[in-house]
Amino acid sequence: MSNEINLPLLQDADLRGKIVLVRVDHNVVKKGIIHDPYRIDATFGTLYYISAKGGKLILMTHVGRPKNKKTGEIEIDEDTSVQPIVDYFETKLHIKLKVPEFQNFEGKGYLGIDSSINHMIRDLKEDRIDGIYMPNTRWFSGEEAKGEESDRFAYQLAGLADIFVNDAFGSWQAHASTVKVTKYLPSYAGFLMQKEINNLSRIYNPTRPYVAVVAGSKFDTKIDSLYTLLREADFLVLGGVIYNAYLCAKYGFEIKGIGEDDMKPAREFVEYAKQFDGKLVELPFIIESDTLEGRIEGKHRTLDVRKIAPGSKLNYILDVAASSFELTEVQDVFHKAETVFVNAVMGFTPHFNEGTIALDQLIDDNRNAVKLYGGGDTMQELKRLLPGLYIVALDSPKYYIFTGGGAVLKAIQEGSVQGLDTVKALEAKNNGQKK
């Protein structure tokens, strides 16, 4: 890895005989099922290296959102458990991992790490087990807390180990297990973290023309990165609810399901985009559905945006039609691209897929372009809809699949990977470790 940002690297750590606490992003479980293990497999290099160099592993990740945003209560249940990840490890690698349990305070989750884990750590040191996998970090009240509670949890985590390794690029939020723990342990960037940062440079310094495709279910969550991409990319393509809100703001449509929380940022974005004439590639053919229940015959149709009168009221717009990607002007943009960044599922899954399939196939038609895919949903839909292309993409030097789409968009928005709190924390630690 080019180390211009001065990160402490795993390969420079002395691991022999050390307990190594590794923060990974194994957030791949939904209702107890792993739909795509890519993010787990992507960390194997780091974990194998630590073991090969004599380190003893304690792993930790978050899974889902067990905290109720309205009430603040933390629900501990099987849906957000790490157990399916542990089962995957044991089946795939034939190793034995143990998950400690702590006292659950109803509604508050785990208040901390108690001494019961010490027996498990002794088993780890004496090779009776191959590793410890901590419970979902978000089951602990201190993980997403602020101030003293967060510091206390980070200090308890640090007390388990000799060294901390962050290999969770996708977990960019400044939580106790990603940022605060670096205050208390020698800390290093794992190999996946290094790889993700290296590939970000292909977005920061793209070979041009550079095309960005972004879709999402909320305009306001991606608005800052959209402004940046509009400035930095040569062409920007929108999809999903973001595109629907954009169409409403620009053409005065009323689309069912698009509320004022999306319309306000969309109007501001449309106004801002006027100074970048020609950069936004509009996809004129869209699919209207009378229902969200599925792709039901007689209840969906293809519309041409250019033929819809301003002020028209539309039902749900659930996809971009494949015919949009057959237009010469759209194909030219993608065929001439040298770099394509994709953080996009174009349609309402699982029934409206033609826009995503047409997009991915058009991107693949361009054999020379560097294709950078970001985000769990983007990756999962590529695997579901075009499994052959997904397999090719995993091994092709022309493709790179980031493990964290949100982290990539945050890094784009910040204009530098140093804008991520996780990277800043490691950099600060490196400066201290070198003194």
N, C-alpha and C positions, 0 to 999 in steps of 0.2 A: 504493500500500500504506500502511495506517496503520502508522506507524513507532514505536509506543509502546515496542517492545523495543529501539529504538536500533540497528537494523542499518545497516551501510554499504550503500548501494544502488548497483547497477550504473549507474543513470542519473546518478549524481553523479560517476562516474569520468571522467578524461580519457584517452581510448583512442587518440587519433590517433597512428599510428606505433608503437604499443606492441605487444609480444608479450604475448598474453593467454592464460594457462593456465586452462582451464575444466574443472572437475570436474563431470561429468554422471553420471546413473544410466541408462546404456544397457544394463543387465544384462537383455537380452531374448533372448539366444542360448542355445538348448539343443541340444547336439550339432550345432553348426554351422548351425542353422536359426533364423530370426527368425519366431516365431509371431504376434507382435503388435508393430508398431512404435510403438505409442502413446507410450511413454516417450521414444522418439527424437524423434518429431514434436513432443512437448510442449516440447522445448528449442530448437526452430527460432527462436522469437522472440528469445531471448537471443543465439543465434549470429548471426542476421541483424543485430541491433542492433550487436553488436561490429564486424562487418565494415563495416556502413554508416558507423560512426563512425571508421573507419580503423584498427581493431585487426587484428592477425594472430593466427590461432587455433591453439592447441595443445590438443587435447581428450584427456581421459583418463576411463576408467571401469573398474570391475571387471566380470568376467564369470564367473558360477558360483563353484565352490569347488575350484580346482585344488590346494589344499593338503590333504593327507591328515591328518585330525585325529589319527589314532593314531600315525603315523610322523613327522609334521611335514614330510614331503617335498612339494615343489612339482612338479607335473607340467605341463610346457608341451606342449600339443598343440592340434590343430585344434578340438576340442570347446569350448575356452574361449578361442578367439581372437577378437579384435575385427574380423577381416577381413570377416565378413558384414555388420557395421555399416558399415564403410567402403564396401563394395559398395553397400549401400542408399543411403548418402549420394550416391555418385557417380551412381547411376541416378536418384535422385529430384531432386537439385539440380544435376546436371551440373557438379560441381566435382571437382578432383583433390586427393586426400588421400594422404599417404605414411605408412606405419607403419615406424618404425625397428626394427632388430633389435639385440640385445645378446648378449653371451656367456652361454650357458646352462651353469651348473655343475650337473651331474647330481644331481637330487634337491633342490638348493637354489634352483633357478630363477635369475633374474637377481639378481646381488649389488649391482648399481647401474647408473647411467647413465654410459656412457663417451663419450669425445669424438667418436665417429663421428657423433653426432647433430648436431654443429656444421655439417656440410655441408648437412644438411637444413634447418636453421634459416636458413642463408644463402639457400637456394632459396626459403624462405618469405618472407624479407625482400625478395627481389628479384622476387617474384611469379611464379616459375617453377612453384610449387605453390600451392594455395589454403589448405592447412592441413596440420597434422601430427596424426595420431591415435596416441597412445602405446599400446604393448602393454598388455594386461590388467594393471591395477595389482597384482593378486594374483599375477602371475608374478614380482614383485620380492619378495625375502625381507624387505625393510624395511617393506613396506606394513602387514602385520599384526603386525610385531614390536613390542617394547617398548624404551623407553630409547634408548640411543645409536644403535642400528641404525635405529630408526624416524626419529630426528632426522636422521641422515645422509642417508637417502633423501629426506626432506622437503626438506632443504637442496639436494640435487641437483635435485629437481623445480623448486624456486624459482629455481635458477640458469639455467633455460631461458627465463624470462619476466620481464616487468616488472610484471605485475599478475596476481592470482589472483581467479577468479570461481567461487563455489560455486553450482551450479545443480542439485545432486544431493540433493534433499530425502530421497529414498528411501534414500540411503546414509548412515545416521545414526551408524554405528559410528565410534568415535574412532580412525581410521587415519591414516597419514602423509599420504595424498592428500586427505583430507577436513578434517582438523583441524590437524595439525602444520605443514603448508605455510603456514598463515596467520601463523606466527611470523616468516616471512622475506620476505613480500611484502605490499604494499598489497592488501587483500582486500575483496571485495564480494559481496553476494547477487544472484544472477541473477533474472530475471523469473519463472521457474518456482518457484524457492525462495520468492519473495515471495508468489506466488499460492497456493501450498500452505499457507503460514503464515496467510494471510488466511482461507482456507477452514476452517482448524482452529478459528478463533474460532466457527464455527457449531456445532462440537462442544462447545467449552468453554462457550458461552453459547447453548444450543439454544432454539428456540421449542418449547414443550411442548404435548402429550405427546411425549417423546423415547424412541424405541425403538432399541435396539442389537442387532445380530445378529452373533454371532462363532462361527466354526467353525475347526477346525484339526486337525492330525494328532498334536499333542502338547499335553497339558494344561499341563505345567509351563512351557512357553515363553510361554504367554499368561496365566498365573495372575494376575500382578499387575495387568494391565489389566482382567481380569475382575472383580477385587475393586473397582477404581475404577468400572467401568461399573455394577456392581450398586448402588453407592452413588449414582452421579450420574444414571443413566438412570431413566426411569419404568418401563420394561420391558426385560428382557434375554432374548434367545432364543439357544439354543445349538445347534450342529450338529457333524457329523463325529465324530472320535474323542473330542473334548472332551465331547460330549453322551453318547456311549457310556459314558465313565468316570463321568460324573455319574449316569447311570442305575444303574450298578453300585454306586456309593457310596450312593445314596439307597435303592435297592430291594433290594440284596443279590443282584443278578443276577451271573452269571459270563458274560462275553461274550468269545468267542475273539479273541485279539489284544490284549486290554487287560491290560497288565502292571502290576506293583506301582509302577513309576516314574510311571504315570498315576494309579494308585489313591490314593496317599498325598496328593497335592495335591487330588484330587477329594473325598476324605473331608473334608479341612479346609474346602474350599469349600462343601460341602453343610452343614456345621455353621455356617459363617459366614452362609450364605444364610437361615438360619432367622429371623434378625432382620429380614429384608426380605420378609415374607410377601406373596405375590401379585405380586412383581416378576418372578420367573422364570416365563416362559411355557413350559410343557412341551408338547411335540409328541408326542401319544400313539401315533400310527401310525408304525411303523418297519419297515424292510425287512431281513429276515434272509436271508442267502445261505449256502449250504453250501460255496461256493468263492470265491476271489478272481480266478478266471480270466475271469469275465464274467457277464453277466446271462443265465444259461442256463435255458431253460424247464424247469420242474419242480424247479429247485434254488434257487429263491428264493420268498419269501412275505411277506405283510404281517402284522405282529403288532400287537396292541393292548397297550401297556405296562400299562394298567389291569387287564388280565386275566391277566397273567403272575405266577405265584406267586413270592414271595421265595425266593431260593436257586436259582432255575432256571438251568440251563446253556444258553446260546444259542450258535449259530454266529456267523459274522461279521455284524455289523449295518452295512450299507453305504449306507444312505440313510434319509432321512425320507420317508415316503410323502406323495404330493400330498394325500391325504385329510386329513392333519393341518392343512393350510392352508385346508381347506374348512369347518372347525369355526367356528361362530358366534363363540365366545369368542376364537379366534385372529384371525379376520377383523376383529373389532371393534378389537383392539389396533392393527392396521395401518391400518385405515380412519380411525381417529381421530387417528393420529399427525400431528404437525406437522414433526418431524425424524426421519429414519431413517438410522442409520449401519450399513453392511454391510461386514463383513470375513469373508466366509463363502462356501465351497463346501460344500453340505450333504451331497453324496454322494461315493462312491469313483469317481473319474473313470478312464476315459472312459465307463464303461458305466452307472453309476447316476446319472441326471441329473434324475429327476422332482422331487426335493425342491428343487433349485436353481431349476429352471424355475418351479415353483409359487410359490416365495418371491419371485423377481424379478417375476413377473406380478402377484402380490398387492401388492407395493410400488408398482408402476407404476399400479395401479388408483386409488391415492390421488393425484389430480392436484395437490393443493395442498401436499403435504409436500415439504420439502427432503430430497433423497436423496443421501447422501454415501457413495460406494463407495471402499473402500480395498484395495489389494493387487493384485499382478500376477496371481495365480491367480483372484481374484474377477473381475477385469476380463476375463481371457482366457476364462473360462467363460461370462461374459455374452455376449461376442462370438461364441463357438462355438455356444451353445445358442439365443440370441435375438438374431441379428445385426441385425434391424430395430430392436429396442429399444436395442441398443448404439449404433447410428448416431444415434438420437434423443437418447440420453443425452449424447453428445459435444457437442451443440449446445444442449441445453435448459438454461435458467437454473435449473430445479428440480433438476438433477442436477449433481454434481461427482464426477469420478473422480480420486482421489489416485493419484500414481505409486508411492507406497510405503506398503503396508499396515503393514509392521513399524514404520516410522517413526511412523505415526499412532498405533498402539497404544502405542509407547514414549512419545510425547508425552501421550497420555491417562493413562498410568500415572504420569508425572511431574507431571501436573497443570498443566503449562505448557510451551510450546514452548521456553522457556529451559532446560528440562531436557535438551534434546538437545545433545550436545557440539559438534556442528557449528554450532549457533546461538550457543552460548556463546562459541565461538572467534571468530566474526564480530563479536559484540557487544564482546568484549574488544579486538579489533583496531580497531573503530570508535572506542572511547574513546581509544586511542593515536593514531589517525590525526587526531583532532580537536584534539589538543594543539598 
